[in-house]
Amino acid sequence: MRFSERVQSLPPYLFAEIERKVAARRAAGVDIISLGIGDPDLPTPANIVAALQHAAADPVNHQYPSNRGTAAFRTAVAGYYERRFGVRIDPETEVIPLLGAKEGVAHIGMTLLDQGDVCLAADPGYPVYTTGPLLADGTAVALPLKPELGFQPDLEHVEPSALAKAKMVFCSYPNNPTGAVIEDDFFTRLTAFAEEHDIVVVHDNAYADITFEGYVAPSFLQTPGAKDVGVELFSLSKSYNMTGWRAGAIVGNPEVVDAFWRLKTNMDSGMFGALQAACVEALGGPQESVAEMCRVYRRRRDLLIAALRDIGLRAEPPKGTIYLWVPVPEGHTSASFAGLVLEQADVIVSPGAAYGPSGEGYVRLSLTVPDARLEEAVRRIEERVKF
Ligand SMILES: Cc1ncc(COP(=O)(O)O)c(C=O)c1O
């Protein structure tokens, strides 16, 4: 069999490798705790599950849905954006459902890039920021996030030859994997940068509501002029513990949303109607569970930070996301240190280099394991990890 160069050029999927390692060690009888993958352990709130159950029984949802989404879904997303961010979204033209933000990240390149076109991709970043453009026959050029700039890119010094060919840029705050959040005028500068260079901004807001200590994350779209230059990918996965449900939305510039819709009509047949009804309940229903979940993550964050500091690592508590981004000790690479933690403590952490070249020198730890397991991981790290 002969496969496309496109598929052959894809790097191995990071989490698949981690999953294989976990499976192999577990098969050998070792009790492994994985802090590698960011998949919330807490259940989806009961009101959302009940909405799905109810809507699943309605025959109207048993037929093909529309790719544009139901009016109720689009209105619920617009209502959420208005209440949460003060952003006006036209439910008719400025929002359609996504089968998870990942679908948007993977496919948006196909609406914006031709061969030779460049996507500036936050580095370190969600790995699909690099593979999505590749699948569109474009080129992803790393846009390094600088620790000294609070893990923002230096927009003044983007490599000129890449900038000349750039048609889109991926970034995301609260940020996976660094945990960085926006507290300054970065989105204003990003909007001006996009206007000046005719680049579409794709802001991935997958962690919008996972924040701590009173910090409230903005939407890129609340920046004046942002809707003229870009879109936001919104996800229900993390805010409502719905990673398994595959639910999100692309929101913002109507021309980009329409082009994405045209592409999508050729790729899938939309989001299950009952799931859209559940999303309406998630976005418009009680939000206490979101605050409660943030309290759980914050407690876990502080436990883990204390353990990492105890063993001599320079760990800083992030104001958002479900991750800790921790510099590895001197003499180690991100992979060697992740290997050491696995060998000594039977705990999986992700090597930072898996998120791009600028992730070298860090490991990422996820807060999405149940409290008792996290406490066990903390105990093992404190007692066993020596470097
Ligand atoms: C930055 C970022 N974007 C997108 C996603 C995928 O989100 P979804 O589950 O909505 O596809 C993730 C998942 O971990 C992520 O970290």
The ligand as a MOL file (V3000), in Angstrom:
LIG
                    3D

  0  0  0     0  0            999 V3000
M  V30 BEGIN CTAB
M  V30 COUNTS 16 16 0 0 0
M  V30 BEGIN ATOM
M  V30 1 C -5.1650 24.3520 23.5440 0
M  V30 2 C -6.1570 23.3020 23.2170 0
M  V30 3 N -6.9840 23.4940 22.1950 0
M  V30 4 C -7.9130 22.5890 21.8590 0
M  V30 5 C -8.0390 21.4050 22.5700 0
M  V30 6 C -9.0740 20.4130 22.1460 0
M  V30 7 O -10.3240 20.7830 22.6600 0
M  V30 8 P -11.6250 19.9690 22.2980 0
M  V30 9 O -11.7900 18.8900 23.3000 0
M  V30 10 O -12.7230 20.9940 22.3450 0
M  V30 11 O -11.4520 19.4250 20.9160 0
M  V30 12 C -7.2080 21.1570 23.6400 0
M  V30 13 C -7.3050 19.8890 24.3870 0
M  V30 14 O -6.5760 19.5460 25.2510 0
M  V30 15 C -6.2350 22.1260 23.9710 0
M  V30 16 O -5.3820 21.9390 24.9860 0
M  V30 END ATOM
M  V30 BEGIN BOND
M  V30 1 1 1 2
M  V30 2 1 2 3
M  V30 3 2 2 15
M  V30 4 2 3 4
M  V30 5 1 4 5
M  V30 6 1 5 6
M  V30 7 2 5 12
M  V30 8 1 6 7
M  V30 9 1 7 8
M  V30 10 2 8 9
M  V30 11 1 8 10
M  V30 12 1 8 11
M  V30 13 1 12 13
M  V30 14 1 12 15
M  V30 15 2 13 14
M  V30 16 1 15 16
M  V30 END BOND
M  V30 END CTAB
M  END
